[in-house]
Amino acid sequence: MYFPPYARLSQCMQVAADGQTVTMPMEVLKLLVRNAAANGLMDQAWYAGAYRDVAEAIRGGRILDALSHFSEAGYFEGRRPRIFKVNEPWYTRRYTDVAASISSGKIASAHTHYNANGYYEGRAPGPEALEEVDTWNRVIDKHAAVSSPVTPSAAAPSVAAPSSAAASAAPSSAAASSESG
C-alpha cells in the first residue's frame, strides 16, 4: 500500500511557525484514515454486520464497501472499526475501576468494557499496545489543551452505535485471524 513521503504530503499541509501544528485538507486526513484502516485496523465483515445502515448502503450501491464508509464517515462519526481483542487479566489489573465494575456486576467483562467504552476512553487493550496508546494519549492531550475541540457532529452526521449484541460479539473465525491489539 502506498503512503506518500513527507516531502510530498507536506505540499498540501500548512505547518505553523512553531512546527507543532499542521493544517491539512479533510480529504487528506480521510486518505490517511483509509490507509490506516486498510492496513489491519479494520474488519470490514464485522463493520458491515454491526452497522446495518452501512450494509444497506453497500447493497444499494450508495457506497463501495465498508472501508470506504469508515474512512469517509464512520471514523469521524465515532464508529468502531472492529471488535478488539482484550487481555482480560492484564486489563483488570491495569484498570481497577473496570475490575470493580465487573465484580459488582455492572459490566460483564473487560472485553465488553473495552469495546463499548475503553477504546473511546484511550485505554490500552493489553500490554503490547500500552506504549502506543500512551504516546497517542500524551500527544492528543498536549494539543487538546491548545486546540478547539471538534464535536462529532461538526466532523460528520451522528449515527447510532452498533446494537449491544454487535458491540460485544466476537468476530467470525475468518475475521478473528486478521484481528490484533
C-alpha positions as CSV (number, residue, x, y, z in Angstrom):
1,M,0.0,0.0,0.0
2,Y,1.2,3.5,-0.8
3,F,1.9,6.1,1.8
4,P,3.2,9.4,0.5
5,P,6.6,10.6,1.6
6,Y,6.6,13.6,3.9
7,A,8.1,15.9,1.3
8,R,5.1,15.1,-1.0
9,L,2.5,15.2,1.8
10,S,3.8,18.5,3.1
11,Q,2.9,20.2,-0.2
12,C,-0.7,20.2,0.9
13,M,-0.2,21.0,4.5
14,Q,0.4,24.2,6.4
15,V,2.9,23.9,9.3
16,A,2.7,26.6,11.9
17,A,5.8,28.7,12.6
18,D,6.5,26.7,15.8
19,G,6.5,23.5,13.8
20,Q,4.0,21.9,16.2
21,T,0.7,22.3,14.4
22,V,-0.3,21.1,11.0
23,T,-3.4,22.1,9.0
24,M,-4.4,19.9,6.1
25,P,-7.4,19.4,3.9
26,M,-10.1,17.0,5.3
27,E,-9.7,14.9,2.1
28,V,-6.0,14.2,3.0
29,L,-7.0,13.3,6.6
30,K,-9.6,10.9,5.2
31,L,-7.0,9.3,3.0
32,L,-4.6,8.8,6.0
33,V,-7.5,7.2,7.9
34,R,-8.3,5.0,5.0
35,N,-4.6,3.9,4.8
36,A,-4.5,3.0,8.5
37,A,-7.8,1.1,8.3
38,A,-6.8,-0.8,5.2
39,N,-3.6,-1.9,6.9
40,G,-5.2,-4.1,9.5
41,L,-7.2,-1.7,11.7
42,M,-10.5,-2.7,10.2
43,D,-12.6,-5.8,10.0
44,Q,-14.9,-5.0,7.0
45,A,-17.2,-8.0,7.5
46,W,-17.8,-7.1,11.2
47,Y,-18.3,-3.4,10.4
48,A,-20.9,-4.1,7.7
49,G,-22.6,-6.5,10.0
50,A,-22.5,-4.3,13.1
51,Y,-23.8,-1.2,11.3
52,R,-27.0,-2.1,9.3
53,D,-27.1,1.3,7.5
54,V,-23.6,0.6,6.1
55,A,-24.7,-2.9,4.8
56,E,-27.8,-1.4,3.3
57,A,-25.8,1.4,1.6
58,I,-23.3,-1.2,0.2
59,R,-26.2,-3.4,-1.1
60,G,-27.9,-0.3,-2.6
61,G,-24.7,0.8,-4.3
62,R,-24.5,4.1,-2.4
63,I,-21.0,3.3,-1.1
64,L,-18.4,0.9,-2.5
65,D,-17.5,-1.0,0.7
66,A,-17.2,-0.8,4.5
67,L,-13.6,0.6,4.2
68,S,-14.9,3.4,2.1
69,H,-17.6,4.2,4.6
70,F,-15.3,4.1,7.6
71,S,-12.6,6.3,6.0
72,E,-15.1,8.8,4.6
73,A,-17.6,9.0,7.5
74,G,-17.6,6.2,10.1
75,Y,-14.3,7.2,11.7
76,F,-15.4,10.7,12.1
77,E,-18.8,9.6,13.5
78,G,-17.1,7.6,16.2
79,R,-17.8,4.1,14.8
80,R,-15.5,1.3,15.9
81,P,-13.6,-0.4,13.0
82,R,-13.8,-3.9,14.6
83,I,-14.1,-5.9,17.8
84,F,-10.8,-5.6,19.6
85,K,-9.1,-8.4,21.5
86,V,-8.6,-7.7,25.1
87,N,-6.1,-9.2,27.5
88,E,-8.7,-9.7,30.3
89,P,-6.3,-10.4,33.2
90,W,-4.0,-7.5,32.3
91,Y,-6.8,-5.1,31.6
92,T,-8.5,-5.7,35.0
93,R,-5.2,-5.4,36.8
94,R,-4.3,-2.1,35.0
95,Y,-7.8,-0.6,35.2
96,T,-9.1,-1.3,38.7
97,D,-12.3,0.6,38.1
98,V,-13.2,-1.9,35.4
99,A,-12.4,-4.8,37.8
100,A,-14.6,-3.3,40.4
101,S,-17.5,-2.9,37.9
102,I,-17.1,-6.5,36.8
103,S,-17.1,-7.7,40.4
104,S,-20.2,-5.7,41.2
105,G,-22.0,-6.9,38.0
106,K,-22.2,-3.5,36.4
107,I,-20.4,-4.8,33.3
108,A,-19.9,-8.3,32.0
109,S,-16.1,-8.4,31.2
110,A,-13.1,-6.4,30.3
111,H,-13.7,-7.3,26.7
112,T,-17.2,-5.8,26.9
113,H,-15.9,-2.7,28.6
114,Y,-13.1,-2.1,26.2
115,N,-15.2,-2.5,23.1
116,A,-18.0,-0.3,24.5
117,N,-16.0,2.3,26.4
118,G,-12.3,1.7,26.8
119,Y,-11.4,2.2,23.2
120,Y,-13.0,5.6,23.2
121,E,-11.5,6.5,26.6
122,G,-8.0,5.9,25.3
123,R,-7.3,2.7,27.3
124,A,-4.9,0.0,26.1
125,P,-6.5,-3.4,25.4
126,G,-3.3,-5.2,26.5
127,P,0.4,-4.6,27.4
128,E,1.5,-4.9,23.8
129,A,-0.5,-1.7,22.9
130,L,0.3,0.3,26.1
131,E,3.2,2.3,24.8
132,E,1.5,3.2,21.6
133,V,-1.8,4.1,23.3
134,D,0.1,6.2,26.0
135,T,2.0,8.0,23.2
136,W,-1.2,8.9,21.4
137,N,-2.9,10.0,24.7
138,R,0.1,12.2,25.6
139,V,0.2,13.8,22.1
140,I,-3.6,14.3,21.9
141,D,-3.8,15.7,25.5
142,K,-1.0,18.1,24.8
143,H,-2.7,19.5,21.7
144,A,-6.2,19.3,23.0
145,A,-5.4,22.0,25.6
146,V,-4.5,24.5,22.9
147,S,-6.9,23.4,20.1
148,S,-10.6,23.9,19.9
149,P,-12.5,20.6,20.2
150,V,-14.2,19.2,17.2
151,T,-17.6,17.7,18.1
152,P,-18.6,14.6,16.2
153,S,-21.5,16.5,14.6
154,A,-19.0,19.0,13.2
155,A,-17.0,16.3,11.5
156,A,-19.9,14.1,10.3
157,P,-23.5,13.4,10.9
158,S,-24.2,11.5,14.1
159,V,-25.3,7.9,13.9
160,A,-26.4,5.2,16.2
161,A,-23.9,2.9,17.7
162,P,-24.0,-0.8,16.8
163,S,-26.5,-2.9,18.7
164,S,-25.4,-4.1,22.1
165,A,-25.1,-7.7,20.7
166,A,-22.8,-6.4,17.9
167,A,-20.8,-4.3,20.5
168,S,-19.7,-7.4,22.4
169,A,-19.9,-10.1,19.7
170,A,-16.8,-11.9,18.7
171,P,-15.8,-11.6,15.1
172,S,-16.2,-14.5,12.7
173,S,-13.3,-17.0,12.7
174,A,-12.1,-15.7,9.4
175,A,-12.1,-12.1,10.7
176,A,-10.6,-13.2,14.0
177,S,-7.4,-14.4,12.3
178,S,-6.7,-10.9,11.0
179,E,-7.5,-9.2,14.2
180,S,-4.8,-7.8,16.5
181,G,-4.4,-5.5,19.5
